[in-house]
Amino acid sequence: MMLHDFLLHAEKTGSDRIAVRDGEIVRSYRETADRVRRAAAGLAAVGLSEGDRVAILAPNNADFFEAYYACSLAGLVAVPVNTRLSPIEVAYVLDDCDVSMVLTASEFDALVPAGIRRIVLSDEGEASWGAMIAAQAPMQSPIGAQDENRIAHIFYTGGTTGRAKGVMLSHRNVAASATNKIVLGQFARDDVWLHAAPMFHQADSWACFSLTALAAEHVFLPKFDPDLALDLIERHRVSAFQLVPTMLLMMLDAYDRKPRRLDSLRRVLYGSAPMPSDTLQRCKTVYGDVFQHIYVLTEAAGTVAATPWPPEPGETAGPRMTSCGHPIVGVEMRIADDNGAAVEAGTVGRIQVKGANVMRGYWENEAETAKAFVDGWLDTGDAGHIDAAGFVFIVDRTKDMIITGGENVYSSEVENVLFDHPEIAEAAVIGLADLKWGEAVTAVVVPTKAGLTETSVIAHCRERLAGYKCPKSVIFRDALPKSAAGKVLKHELRAAYGEASNHRRRVASDDADPGFPCGHPSRRASRSSG
């Protein structure tokens, strides 16, 4: 099955149903499919060939939705790019996968390096998406071999080496994940999905396909705004969406300031971390008993495990409050020791998964691809166990990564930037518990001389990294604790500073990027909230 088949099926079975609501724009599936055919023809007309990579750098909107399908129909590989990245990071992604064109919104045009062809995702201007659509006749048949193993998307994640890796997802991978999600979410034709999490993220991109297969309705939140999210839920009778706990709490605060009618909600998916029981209960009081915790991997095109739905008494109470549920249909999961051998129920080991949704590999990176797979199993990079009833528990990370506001940040990527500072001799980056973000990126620094300030360290990072990757605080030390082999003992740093992590002075922590609101994923397999 090819990804454009989801839209073509919806056109046949629900042509007059509303496909998209984007501000004042309302289009049916017939209209949307026609625009996608014309857009695909336009992409081919400008000289793009089968297999070319096309980056999408845009907020959530109907044009982004159409771009996913137009790339599929035209035989192109879509490369969704995190809009929160710095210009240096964007340039790396575009160069690494040798993109032929960027589909970008005007507000992000400055992020695109000079010399790369671009089309502005807008209905205004000669070089716009709308103008291209208006100038073309509809494409009559898809371009290229209709091979479901062909690469459909490349999602970039952070890496333990400090360089992002391109996760290659085939049409089969994404289609398998999308159909699995229909079963998981028990979605229906009358659902109204709010694209609240970024569409360049596995937390939401799957919904472009799952909900379309049912000819359900898509509503777009351009970037996360808790008040606007609540307004859209009330106005359009939204029935489902997916976010991370940080964002759900922001919406609760907005609701307390101005209550809205939310009784249309039937399902709210959340991930990146389990919610504390008191927080979850507060959410249920406002949103209703509609919550399902999921475990998402970029390398598995989305969800691999989820708590039972509907919840049954005892299944999500007590210790199982911290579980991410059972492996979903179509996904195998096991716990293995460091030698790759499966272990017994209840034994902590490496979480590994297998299924039609698991990636082809990392773009032009055979070494990292080989490391990611063990006898055909994808090693998630998470440590955990599965109990006798099949519930999956994540207890630690086998890779050094921080989850802040639903975003994955590799410590090594931040450390590499810190090492470039002329007044930093040594640095270690850790995640410390934070009431607002879940974990706060924290830099522990040994300066070369007196006078180095927290403000200057963070400013140095902000010039080179996406905002959510930058330290929210900096701790200065005379030396870092190390093992006999010279390895920094980060567990000692976490133990030393963890207790006070919610009380330390932070630079602009209340204004800091929540990551997810406009943000993106990462990791070795890259766990996100999605």
FENBEL-V81542 format. One record per residue. N is the residue number from 1. RES is the residue in one letter. D_LAST is the distance of its C-alpha to the last C-alpha in Angstrom with 1 decimal. Layout:
# FENBEL-V81542
n;res;d_last
N;RES;D_LAST
N;RES;D_LAST
This chain:
# FENBEL-V81542
n;res;d_last
1;M;23.0
2;M;22.3
3;L;19.5
4;H;22.1
5;D;23.3
6;F;20.6
7;L;22.1
8;L;25.7
9;H;25.2
10;A;24.1
11;E;27.1
12;K;29.4
13;T;28.3
14;G;27.4
15;S;29.1
16;D;30.1
17;R;26.9
18;I;25.0
19;A;22.3
20;V;21.3
21;R;22.1
22;D;22.0
23;G;24.4
24;E;27.7
25;I;26.7
26;V;26.5
27;R;26.6
28;S;27.0
29;Y;25.7
30;R;29.2
31;E;29.1
32;T;25.7
33;A;26.6
34;D;29.9
35;R;28.4
36;V;26.1
37;R;29.2
38;R;31.1
39;A;28.4
40;A;28.2
41;A;32.0
42;G;32.0
43;L;29.7
44;A;32.2
45;A;35.1
46;V;34.3
47;G;34.6
48;L;31.2
49;S;31.4
50;E;29.4
51;G;26.9
52;D;27.0
53;R;23.9
54;V;23.0
55;A;20.8
56;I;19.0
57;L;19.1
58;A;18.6
59;P;17.0
60;N;15.4
61;N;18.4
62;A;20.3
63;D;21.6
64;F;18.2
65;F;17.6
66;E;21.1
67;A;20.7
68;Y;18.1
69;Y;20.7
70;A;23.7
71;C;22.7
72;S;22.3
73;L;25.6
74;A;27.4
75;G;26.4
76;L;24.5
77;V;21.5
78;A;18.9
79;V;17.7
80;P;15.1
81;V;16.0
82;N;14.5
83;T;17.0
84;R;17.1
85;L;18.8
86;S;22.5
87;P;25.0
88;I;25.7
89;E;22.1
90;V;21.9
91;A;25.3
92;Y;24.3
93;V;21.4
94;L;23.7
95;D;26.5
96;D;24.8
97;C;23.9
98;D;27.0
99;V;25.6
100;S;28.3
101;M;27.1
102;V;24.6
103;L;23.6
104;T;23.2
105;A;23.6
106;S;26.8
107;E;25.2
108;F;23.7
109;D;26.7
110;A;28.1
111;L;25.3
112;V;26.5
113;P;29.4
114;A;32.8
115;G;33.8
116;I;30.6
117;R;30.9
118;R;28.7
119;I;28.4
120;V;27.4
121;L;24.9
122;S;27.4
123;D;30.2
124;E;32.7
125;G;34.8
126;E;36.3
127;A;33.4
128;S;30.7
129;W;28.3
130;G;30.3
131;A;33.6
132;M;32.6
133;I;31.6
134;A;34.9
135;A;36.9
136;Q;35.8
137;A;36.6
138;P;33.8
139;M;33.0
140;Q;34.6
141;S;32.8
142;P;29.8
143;I;30.7
144;G;30.8
145;A;30.6
146;Q;28.2
147;D;26.9
148;E;23.4
149;N;23.3
150;R;23.7
151;I;21.0
152;A;18.9
153;H;16.4
154;I;16.4
155;F;13.4
156;Y;14.8
157;T;13.6
158;G;15.9
159;G;18.5
160;T;20.8
161;T;23.7
162;G;22.5
163;R;22.0
164;A;18.7
165;K;18.4
166;G;17.7
167;V;15.5
168;M;17.4
169;L;15.8
170;S;18.6
171;H;18.9
172;R;19.1
173;N;15.8
174;V;13.9
175;A;16.2
176;A;15.8
177;S;12.0
178;A;12.6
179;T;15.5
180;N;14.0
181;K;11.4
182;I;14.6
183;V;16.2
184;L;13.4
185;G;13.1
186;Q;16.8
187;F;16.5
188;A;19.9
189;R;21.9
190;D;22.4
191;D;18.7
192;V;18.0
193;W;14.4
194;L;13.8
195;H;11.9
196;A;11.3
197;A;8.3
198;P;9.8
199;M;10.6
200;F;11.1
201;H;7.5
202;Q;5.4
203;A;3.1
204;D;6.6
205;S;9.1
206;W;9.2
207;A;10.5
208;C;13.4
209;F;14.6
210;S;13.9
211;L;15.4
212;T;18.0
213;A;19.3
214;L;20.3
215;A;21.8
216;A;19.8
217;E;19.6
218;H;17.3
219;V;17.7
220;F;16.6
221;L;16.2
222;P;17.3
223;K;15.9
224;F;14.8
225;D;18.0
226;P;17.9
227;D;21.3
228;L;20.6
229;A;17.4
230;L;19.7
231;D;22.4
232;L;20.5
233;I;19.4
234;E;23.1
235;R;24.6
236;H;22.8
237;R;22.2
238;V;18.4
239;S;17.3
240;A;13.5
241;F;10.5
242;Q;7.0
243;L;7.2
244;V;7.8
245;P;11.2
246;T;13.1
247;M;12.6
248;L;13.4
249;L;16.5
250;M;17.5
251;M;17.6
252;L;19.7
253;D;22.1
254;A;22.4
255;Y;23.1
256;D;25.7
257;R;27.4
258;K;27.4
259;P;26.4
260;R;25.1
261;R;25.2
262;L;21.8
263;D;23.3
264;S;21.7
265;L;18.2
266;R;17.6
267;R;14.0
268;V;11.4
269;L;8.1
270;Y;7.0
271;G;6.0
272;S;7.3
273;A;10.6
274;P;12.7
275;M;14.5
276;P;18.3
277;S;20.2
278;D;22.1
279;T;19.1
280;L;17.6
281;Q;21.0
282;R;21.4
283;C;18.2
284;K;19.7
285;T;23.0
286;V;21.7
287;Y;19.0
288;G;20.4
289;D;19.4
290;V;16.3
291;F;13.6
292;Q;11.5
293;H;9.8
294;I;7.4
295;Y;7.3
296;V;5.3
297;L;7.8
298;T;8.6
299;E;12.0
300;A;11.2
301;A;9.7
302;G;6.5
303;T;7.0
304;V;10.2
305;A;11.1
306;A;11.1
307;T;13.8
308;P;16.7
309;W;17.0
310;P;19.4
311;P;19.7
312;E;23.2
313;P;25.4
314;G;25.0
315;E;21.9
316;T;19.6
317;A;22.5
318;G;24.0
319;P;22.6
320;R;19.9
321;M;18.3
322;T;16.7
323;S;15.7
324;C;12.3
325;G;14.5
326;H;15.8
327;P;14.9
328;I;14.1
329;V;16.9
330;G;17.6
331;V;16.1
332;E;18.6
333;M;18.0
334;R;20.7
335;I;21.8
336;A;24.2
337;D;26.7
338;D;27.3
339;N;29.6
340;G;27.0
341;A;28.7
342;A;26.9
343;V;27.6
344;E;28.4
345;A;26.2
346;G;25.7
347;T;26.3
348;V;23.9
349;G;23.1
350;R;20.6
351;I;17.6
352;Q;18.0
353;V;16.5
354;K;18.2
355;G;17.7
356;A;18.1
357;N;14.5
358;V;15.2
359;M;16.1
360;R;19.7
361;G;19.7
362;Y;19.7
363;W;21.7
364;E;25.3
365;N;24.6
366;E;26.2
367;A;26.6
368;E;22.9
369;T;22.2
370;A;24.9
371;K;23.6
372;A;20.2
373;F;21.8
374;V;24.2
375;D;26.4
376;G;23.7
377;W;20.9
378;L;18.0
379;D;18.2
380;T;14.8
381;G;16.6
382;D;15.9
383;A;18.8
384;G;18.8
385;H;20.8
386;I;20.8
387;D;23.3
388;A;26.0
389;A;24.1
390;G;21.2
391;F;18.7
392;V;16.6
393;F;16.9
394;I;15.6
395;V;18.6
396;D;18.5
397;R;17.5
398;T;20.0
399;K;19.2
400;D;19.9
401;M;16.6
402;I;15.7
403;I;12.5
404;T;13.6
405;G;12.0
406;G;8.5
407;E;10.0
408;N;11.4
409;V;15.2
410;Y;17.7
411;S;20.9
412;S;23.1
413;E;22.0
414;V;23.0
415;E;26.1
416;N;27.3
417;V;27.5
418;L;29.3
419;F;31.7
420;D;32.8
421;H;34.1
422;P;37.9
423;E;38.3
424;I;35.7
425;A;37.2
426;E;34.3
427;A;30.7
428;A;27.9
429;V;24.4
430;I;22.7
431;G;20.1
432;L;21.8
433;A;20.6
434;D;20.3
435;L;20.3
436;K;18.5
437;W;15.9
438;G;15.5
439;E;17.1
440;A;19.4
441;V;20.3
442;T;24.0
443;A;26.6
444;V;29.7
445;V;32.4
446;V;36.0
447;P;37.9
448;T;40.9
449;K;43.0
450;A;43.1
451;G;41.8
452;L;38.2
453;T;36.1
454;E;32.5
455;T;32.5
456;S;33.7
457;V;31.2
458;I;28.2
459;A;29.8
460;H;30.2
461;C;26.5
462;R;25.7
463;E;27.9
464;R;26.0
465;L;22.3
466;A;19.5
467;G;20.0
468;Y;17.0
469;K;18.4
470;C;21.8
471;P;23.3
472;K;23.6
473;S;26.7
474;V;29.3
475;I;31.5
476;F;34.8
477;R;36.6
478;D;39.7
479;A;38.1
480;L;34.9
481;P;35.2
482;K;35.5
483;S;36.2
484;A;39.5
485;A;37.8
486;G;36.7
487;K;33.0
488;V;31.5
489;L;30.8
490;K;27.6
491;H;27.5
492;E;30.8
493;L;29.4
494;R;26.5
495;A;29.2
496;A;31.5
497;Y;29.3
498;G;26.6
499;E;28.9
500;A;29.6
501;S;26.2
502;N;25.8
503;H;29.3
504;R;29.9
505;R;30.6
506;R;27.8
507;V;28.1
508;A;26.5
509;S;23.8
510;D;23.7
511;D;23.2
512;A;20.9
513;D;17.9
514;P;14.9
515;G;13.0
516;F;10.0
517;P;12.5
518;C;13.6
519;G;11.7
520;H;9.9
521;P;8.8
522;S;11.3
523;R;13.0
524;R;15.4
525;A;13.2
526;S;10.5
527;R;8.2
528;S;5.3
529;S;3.5
530;G;0.0
